[in-house]
Amino acid sequence: MGSVAITKKLQAVQRRAAIGITGAIRTTAGDTLDAHLNMLPIEETLRLTCQKAAARLASLPATHPLSKFVKRASRGLLQRHNAPLHRIFHSIDSKVDNLKTITPASRNPNATNPFTISIEESRMLAKEADNNSNGNNEQVVVYTDGSGMEGMIGAGAVLYRDREKLVGIALGVQLAKMERIIIPCIKISLDSQAAIQGMENVSAKAGQHIIHKIHRAIDELRNDQKRRQELVEASNDETRIN
């Protein structure tokens, strides 16, 4: 990748750094130094850098100013006068159409989360906290889980309301939205700390569109619960007047 002169200069810099780190003599083979330090050969490092750049460019949304130029360059090399963008996409093995497009997060970074997160230190503490909370003020509790196999994703959710079990294949928030009662508090439990922590960090990376949908569903649920509460209060006022 790149010109031979640039590659040789970078290779010399990497070799000098490897000798300084290991304290080896100057006649030590460069391949031995790379293997000892677990470093890729400079050619592979440049190729990997180009592949990462191609993946980032290919994952840009259609609204990005570079999107149309990226699609044009990803079609293949030209007969003459190829731009660096053409060569970068020619260096990757996979097709650009197979790469996932990451949509930028459209949520206000200063917005506060409409929920609280709790991660216990052990399984026993989590089980104890779950048992204690079920006996307090949680009227609706949702347990969720998901897994992937052979390129397919599956998810399940179980909702408990006043010890009555409802089973469905849906997100826990969607199950809560199906309830036709006023819910003072909802608890959603799952066994993935990465998913729980990811709910707080909304940014432009893989999987964020799911988190964005969850945030939007929670906001819709809160607004719906607020409207129901206002209707109940208005109905009670009319009853007292009559």
CYANA upper distance limits for C-alpha pairs under 8 A (distance plus 0.5 A):
  1 MET  CA      7 THR  CA      8.38
  1 MET  CA     43 GLU  CA      7.06
  1 MET  CA     46 LEU  CA      6.70
  1 MET  CA     47 ARG  CA      6.45
  2 GLY  CA      6 ILE  CA      7.54
  2 GLY  CA      7 THR  CA      7.42
  2 GLY  CA     46 LEU  CA      8.43
  3 SER  CA      7 THR  CA      6.84
  4 VAL  CA      8 LYS  CA      6.68
  5 ALA  CA      9 LYS  CA      6.82
  6 ILE  CA     10 LEU  CA      6.71
  7 THR  CA     11 GLN  CA      6.53
  7 THR  CA     42 ILE  CA      7.59
  7 THR  CA     43 GLU  CA      7.48
  8 LYS  CA     12 ALA  CA      6.68
  9 LYS  CA     13 VAL  CA      6.90
 10 LEU  CA     14 GLN  CA      6.71
 10 LEU  CA     42 ILE  CA      7.48
 11 GLN  CA     15 ARG  CA      6.60
 11 GLN  CA     41 PRO  CA      8.43
 11 GLN  CA     42 ILE  CA      6.24
 12 ALA  CA     16 ARG  CA      6.63
 13 VAL  CA     17 ALA  CA      6.75
 14 GLN  CA     18 ALA  CA      6.61
 14 GLN  CA     42 ILE  CA      8.09
 15 ARG  CA     19 ILE  CA      6.70
 15 ARG  CA     30 GLY  CA      6.71
 15 ARG  CA     33 LEU  CA      8.08
 16 ARG  CA     20 GLY  CA      6.79
 17 ALA  CA     21 ILE  CA      6.71
 18 ALA  CA     22 THR  CA      6.60
 18 ALA  CA     33 LEU  CA      6.72
 18 ALA  CA     34 ASP  CA      7.84
 18 ALA  CA     37 LEU  CA      7.97
 19 ILE  CA     23 GLY  CA      5.91
 19 ILE  CA     24 ALA  CA      5.75
 19 ILE  CA     25 ILE  CA      7.56
 19 ILE  CA     26 ARG  CA      7.56
 19 ILE  CA     33 LEU  CA      7.91
 20 GLY  CA     24 ALA  CA      7.93
 22 THR  CA     33 LEU  CA      8.40
 24 ALA  CA     28 THR  CA      7.10
 28 THR  CA     32 THR  CA      7.71
 28 THR  CA     33 LEU  CA      7.81
 29 ALA  CA     33 LEU  CA      7.08
 30 GLY  CA     34 ASP  CA      6.74
 31 ASP  CA     35 ALA  CA      6.65
 31 ASP  CA     41 PRO  CA      8.04
 32 THR  CA     36 HIS  CA      6.57
 33 LEU  CA     37 LEU  CA      6.67
 34 ASP  CA     38 ASN  CA      6.29
 34 ASP  CA     39 MET  CA      5.27
 34 ASP  CA     40 LEU  CA      6.88
 34 ASP  CA     41 PRO  CA      7.22
 35 ALA  CA     39 MET  CA      6.77
 35 ALA  CA     40 LEU  CA      8.29
 40 LEU  CA     44 GLU  CA      6.60
 40 LEU  CA     45 THR  CA      6.47
 41 PRO  CA     45 THR  CA      6.79
 42 ILE  CA     46 LEU  CA      6.68
 43 GLU  CA     47 ARG  CA      6.74
 44 GLU  CA     48 LEU  CA      6.50
 45 THR  CA     49 THR  CA      6.66
 46 LEU  CA     50 CYS  CA      6.76
 47 ARG  CA     51 GLN  CA      6.74
 47 ARG  CA     91 SER  CA      7.74
 48 LEU  CA     52 LYS  CA      6.69
 49 THR  CA     53 ALA  CA      6.70
 50 CYS  CA     54 ALA  CA      6.60
 50 CYS  CA     88 ILE  CA      6.21
 50 CYS  CA     91 SER  CA      7.68
 50 CYS  CA     92 ILE  CA      8.38
 51 GLN  CA     55 ALA  CA      6.65
 51 GLN  CA     88 ILE  CA      7.58
 51 GLN  CA     89 PHE  CA      8.11
 51 GLN  CA     91 SER  CA      7.33
 51 GLN  CA     92 ILE  CA      6.07
 52 LYS  CA     56 ARG  CA      6.71
 53 ALA  CA     57 LEU  CA      6.70
 53 ALA  CA     88 ILE  CA      8.20
 54 ALA  CA     58 ALA  CA      6.48
 54 ALA  CA     88 ILE  CA      6.65
 54 ALA  CA     89 PHE  CA      6.29
 54 ALA  CA     92 ILE  CA      8.00
 55 ALA  CA     59 SER  CA      6.63
 55 ALA  CA     96 VAL  CA      8.31
 55 ALA  CA     99 LEU  CA      7.59
 56 ARG  CA     60 LEU  CA      7.24
 57 LEU  CA     66 LEU  CA      8.47
 57 LEU  CA     67 SER  CA      8.25
 57 LEU  CA     70 VAL  CA      7.18
 58 ALA  CA     67 SER  CA      8.28
 58 ALA  CA     70 VAL  CA      7.13
 58 ALA  CA     71 LYS  CA      8.15
 58 ALA  CA     96 VAL  CA      6.71
 58 ALA  CA     99 LEU  CA      7.35
 58 ALA  CA    101 THR  CA      7.72
 59 SER  CA     99 LEU  CA      7.09
 59 SER  CA    100 LYS  CA      6.38
 59 SER  CA    101 THR  CA      4.62
 59 SER  CA    102 ILE  CA      6.14
 60 LEU  CA     64 HIS  CA      6.87
 60 LEU  CA     66 LEU  CA      8.42
 60 LEU  CA     67 SER  CA      6.82
 60 LEU  CA    101 THR  CA      6.58
 60 LEU  CA    102 ILE  CA      7.00
 60 LEU  CA    103 THR  CA      8.01
 61 PRO  CA     67 SER  CA      7.30
 61 PRO  CA    101 THR  CA      6.71
 61 PRO  CA    102 ILE  CA      7.12
 61 PRO  CA    103 THR  CA      6.39
 61 PRO  CA    104 PRO  CA      8.40
 62 ALA  CA     67 SER  CA      6.07
 62 ALA  CA     68 LYS  CA      8.12
 63 THR  CA     67 SER  CA      7.57
 66 LEU  CA     70 VAL  CA      6.59
 67 SER  CA     71 LYS  CA      6.83
 68 LYS  CA     72 ARG  CA      6.72
 69 PHE  CA     73 ALA  CA      6.65
 70 VAL  CA     74 SER  CA      6.53
 70 VAL  CA     85 LEU  CA      8.07
 71 LYS  CA     75 ARG  CA      7.24
 73 ALA  CA     77 LEU  CA      8.09
 73 ALA  CA     85 LEU  CA      6.70
 73 ALA  CA     86 HIS  CA      5.45
 73 ALA  CA     89 PHE  CA      7.70
 74 SER  CA     86 HIS  CA      7.01
 74 SER  CA     89 PHE  CA      6.09
 74 SER  CA     90 HIS  CA      7.99
 74 SER  CA     96 VAL  CA      7.25
 76 GLY  CA     86 HIS  CA      7.20
 76 GLY  CA     89 PHE  CA      8.11
 76 GLY  CA     90 HIS  CA      7.07
 77 LEU  CA     82 ASN  CA      7.01
 77 LEU  CA     86 HIS  CA      6.31
 77 LEU  CA     87 ARG  CA      7.61
 77 LEU  CA     90 HIS  CA      7.44
 78 LEU  CA     82 ASN  CA      6.26
 78 LEU  CA     86 HIS  CA      8.40
 82 ASN  CA     86 HIS  CA      6.43
 82 ASN  CA     87 ARG  CA      7.56
 83 ALA  CA     87 ARG  CA      7.25
 84 PRO  CA     88 ILE  CA      6.65
 85 LEU  CA     89 PHE  CA      6.99
 86 HIS  CA     90 HIS  CA      6.68
 87 ARG  CA     91 SER  CA      6.73
 88 ILE  CA     92 ILE  CA      7.72
 94 SER  CA     98 ASN  CA      7.74
 95 LYS  CA     99 LEU  CA      7.77
102 ILE  CA    204 ALA  CA      7.12
102 ILE  CA    205 LYS  CA      6.72
102 ILE  CA    206 ALA  CA      6.71
103 THR  CA    204 ALA  CA      7.04
103 THR  CA    205 LYS  CA      8.45
103 THR  CA    209 HIS  CA      7.62
104 PRO  CA    203 SER  CA      7.54
104 PRO  CA    204 ALA  CA      5.14
104 PRO  CA    205 LYS  CA      8.22
105 ALA  CA    202 VAL  CA      7.11
105 ALA  CA    203 SER  CA      5.94
105 ALA  CA    204 ALA  CA      5.82
105 ALA  CA    208 GLN  CA      7.61
105 ALA  CA    209 HIS  CA      8.02
105 ALA  CA    212 HIS  CA      7.83
107 ARG  CA    111 ALA  CA      8.15
107 ARG  CA    202 VAL  CA      8.07
107 ARG  CA    212 HIS  CA      8.07
109 PRO  CA    202 VAL  CA      8.25
113 ASN  CA    200 GLU  CA      7.87
114 PRO  CA    218 ILE  CA      7.80
114 PRO  CA    219 ASP  CA      7.81
117 ILE  CA    196 ILE  CA      7.75
119 ILE  CA    126 ALA  CA      8.12
119 ILE  CA    193 GLN  CA      7.70
120 GLU  CA    125 LEU  CA      6.51
120 GLU  CA    126 ALA  CA      5.75
121 GLU  CA    125 LEU  CA      7.23
121 GLU  CA    126 ALA  CA      8.00
122 SER  CA    126 ALA  CA      6.77
123 ARG  CA    127 LYS  CA      6.64
124 MET  CA    128 GLU  CA      6.63
125 LEU  CA    129 ALA  CA      6.53
126 ALA  CA    130 ASP  CA      6.56
127 LYS  CA    131 ASN  CA      6.71
128 GLU  CA    132 ASN  CA      6.68
129 ALA  CA    133 SER  CA      6.56
130 ASP  CA    134 ASN  CA      6.70
131 ASN  CA    135 GLY  CA      7.31
132 ASN  CA    136 ASN  CA      7.26
133 SER  CA    137 ASN  CA      7.40
133 SER  CA    138 GLU  CA      6.94
134 ASN  CA    138 GLU  CA      6.33
134 ASN  CA    139 GLN  CA      8.33
134 ASN  CA    141 VAL  CA      8.21
137 ASN  CA    185 CYS  CA      7.43
138 GLU  CA    184 PRO  CA      8.08
138 GLU  CA    185 CYS  CA      5.78
138 GLU  CA    186 ILE  CA      6.45
138 GLU  CA    187 LYS  CA      7.11
139 GLN  CA    161 ARG  CA      6.51
139 GLN  CA    162 ASP  CA      6.72
139 GLN  CA    183 ILE  CA      7.19
139 GLN  CA    184 PRO  CA      7.51
139 GLN  CA    185 CYS  CA      6.68
139 GLN  CA    186 ILE  CA      7.18
140 VAL  CA    159 LEU  CA      7.59
140 VAL  CA    160 TYR  CA      6.30
140 VAL  CA    161 ARG  CA      5.30
140 VAL  CA    162 ASP  CA      7.65
140 VAL  CA    176 ALA  CA      8.12
140 VAL  CA    183 ILE  CA      7.54
140 VAL  CA    185 CYS  CA      7.21
140 VAL  CA    186 ILE  CA      5.49
140 VAL  CA    187 LYS  CA      7.01
141 VAL  CA    159 LEU  CA      6.29
141 VAL  CA    160 TYR  CA      5.68
141 VAL  CA    161 ARG  CA      7.17
141 VAL  CA    186 ILE  CA      6.27
141 VAL  CA    187 LYS  CA      5.25
141 VAL  CA    188 ILE  CA      6.40
141 VAL  CA    189 SER  CA      8.20
142 VAL  CA    157 ALA  CA      7.24
142 VAL  CA    158 VAL  CA      6.12
142 VAL  CA    159 LEU  CA      4.87
142 VAL  CA    160 TYR  CA      6.76
142 VAL  CA    172 GLY  CA      6.12
142 VAL  CA    176 ALA  CA      8.38
142 VAL  CA    186 ILE  CA      8.13
142 VAL  CA    187 LYS  CA      6.58
142 VAL  CA    188 ILE  CA      5.05
142 VAL  CA    189 SER  CA      6.64
143 TYR  CA    157 ALA  CA      6.10
143 TYR  CA    158 VAL  CA      5.72
143 TYR  CA    159 LEU  CA      6.97
143 TYR  CA    172 GLY  CA      7.52
143 TYR  CA    188 ILE  CA      6.23
143 TYR  CA    189 SER  CA      5.26
143 TYR  CA    190 LEU  CA      6.47
144 THR  CA    155 ALA  CA      7.92
144 THR  CA    156 GLY  CA      6.22
144 THR  CA    157 ALA  CA      4.81
144 THR  CA    158 VAL  CA      6.97
144 THR  CA    171 LEU  CA      7.75
144 THR  CA    172 GLY  CA      6.87
144 THR  CA    188 ILE  CA      7.76
144 THR  CA    189 SER  CA      6.75
144 THR  CA    190 LEU  CA      5.74
145 ASP  CA    155 ALA  CA      6.29
145 ASP  CA    156 GLY  CA      6.05
145 ASP  CA    157 ALA  CA      7.07
145 ASP  CA    190 LEU  CA      6.51
145 ASP  CA    191 ASP  CA      7.56
146 GLY  CA    153 ILE  CA      7.84
146 GLY  CA    154 GLY  CA      6.04
146 GLY  CA    155 ALA  CA      4.57
146 GLY  CA    156 GLY  CA      6.75
147 SER  CA    153 ILE  CA      6.45
147 SER  CA    154 GLY  CA      6.04
147 SER  CA    155 ALA  CA      7.06
148 GLY  CA    152 MET  CA      6.06
148 GLY  CA    153 ILE  CA      4.91
148 GLY  CA    154 GLY  CA      6.70
149 MET  CA    153 ILE  CA      7.08
155 ALA  CA    169 ILE  CA      7.01
155 ALA  CA    170 ALA  CA      7.42
155 ALA  CA    171 LEU  CA      8.07
156 GLY  CA    168 GLY  CA      7.28
156 GLY  CA    169 ILE  CA      5.16
156 GLY  CA    170 ALA  CA      6.44
156 GLY  CA    171 LEU  CA      7.59
157 ALA  CA    167 VAL  CA      7.19
157 ALA  CA    168 GLY  CA      6.45
157 ALA  CA    169 ILE  CA      6.29
157 ALA  CA    170 ALA  CA      6.35
157 ALA  CA    171 LEU  CA      6.58
157 ALA  CA    172 GLY  CA      6.21
157 ALA  CA    175 LEU  CA      8.39
158 VAL  CA    165 LYS  CA      7.64
158 VAL  CA    166 LEU  CA      6.63
158 VAL  CA    167 VAL  CA      5.37
158 VAL  CA    168 GLY  CA      6.89
158 VAL  CA    172 GLY  CA      7.92
159 LEU  CA    165 LYS  CA      6.44
159 LEU  CA    166 LEU  CA      5.78
159 LEU  CA    167 VAL  CA      6.92
159 LEU  CA    172 GLY  CA      7.77
159 LEU  CA    175 LEU  CA      7.40
159 LEU  CA    176 ALA  CA      8.16
160 TYR  CA    164 GLU  CA      5.98
160 TYR  CA    165 LYS  CA      5.27
160 TYR  CA    166 LEU  CA      6.90
161 ARG  CA    165 LYS  CA      7.18
168 GLY  CA    175 LEU  CA      8.20
170 ALA  CA    174 GLN  CA      6.96
170 ALA  CA    175 LEU  CA      7.17
171 LEU  CA    175 LEU  CA      6.90
172 GLY  CA    176 ALA  CA      6.80
172 GLY  CA    188 ILE  CA      7.11
173 VAL  CA    177 LYS  CA      6.75
173 VAL  CA    214 ILE  CA      7.78
173 VAL  CA    217 ALA  CA      7.21
173 VAL  CA    218 ILE  CA      7.15
173 VAL  CA    221 LEU  CA      8.40
174 GLN  CA    178 MET  CA      7.01
174 GLN  CA    217 ALA  CA      7.80
175 LEU  CA    179 GLU  CA      7.58
176 ALA  CA    186 ILE  CA      8.32
176 ALA  CA    221 LEU  CA      8.32
177 LYS  CA    221 LEU  CA      6.38
182 ILE  CA    225 GLN  CA      6.49
182 ILE  CA    228 ARG  CA      7.11
182 ILE  CA    229 GLN  CA      7.22
183 ILE  CA    225 GLN  CA      7.49
190 LEU  CA    196 ILE  CA      8.48
192 SER  CA    196 ILE  CA      6.91
193 GLN  CA    197 GLN  CA      6.52
194 ALA  CA    198 GLY  CA      6.44
195 ALA  CA    199 MET  CA      7.03
196 ILE  CA    200 GLU  CA      8.17
197 GLN  CA    201 ASN  CA      7.56
198 GLY  CA    202 VAL  CA      7.63
198 GLY  CA    211 ILE  CA      8.28
199 MET  CA    211 ILE  CA      6.75
202 VAL  CA    208 GLN  CA      7.06
202 VAL  CA    211 ILE  CA      7.90
202 VAL  CA    212 HIS  CA      8.09
203 SER  CA    208 GLN  CA      7.21
204 ALA  CA    208 GLN  CA      7.07
207 GLY  CA    211 ILE  CA      7.52
208 GLN  CA    212 HIS  CA      6.56
209 HIS  CA    213 LYS  CA      6.75
210 ILE  CA    214 ILE  CA      6.81
211 ILE  CA    215 HIS  CA      6.73
212 HIS  CA    216 ARG  CA      6.70
213 LYS  CA    217 ALA  CA      6.53
214 ILE  CA    218 ILE  CA      6.64
215 HIS  CA    219 ASP  CA      6.77
216 ARG  CA    220 GLU  CA      6.72
217 ALA  CA    221 LEU  CA      6.59
218 ILE  CA    222 ARG  CA      6.66
219 ASP  CA    223 ASN  CA      6.69
220 GLU  CA    224 ASP  CA      6.56
221 LEU  CA    225 GLN  CA      6.61
222 ARG  CA    226 LYS  CA      6.59
223 ASN  CA    227 ARG  CA      6.75
224 ASP  CA    228 ARG  CA      6.81
225 GLN  CA    229 GLN  CA      6.69
226 LYS  CA    230 GLU  CA      6.76
227 ARG  CA    231 LEU  CA      6.73
228 ARG  CA    232 VAL  CA      6.72
229 GLN  CA    233 GLU  CA      6.70
230 GLU  CA    234 ALA  CA      6.57
231 LEU  CA    235 SER  CA      6.55
232 VAL  CA    236 ASN  CA      6.67
233 GLU  CA    237 ASP  CA      6.74
234 ALA  CA    238 GLU  CA      6.85
235 SER  CA    239 THR  CA      6.78
236 ASN  CA    240 ARG  CA      6.82
237 ASP  CA    241 ILE  CA      6.77
238 GLU  CA    242 ASN  CA      6.71
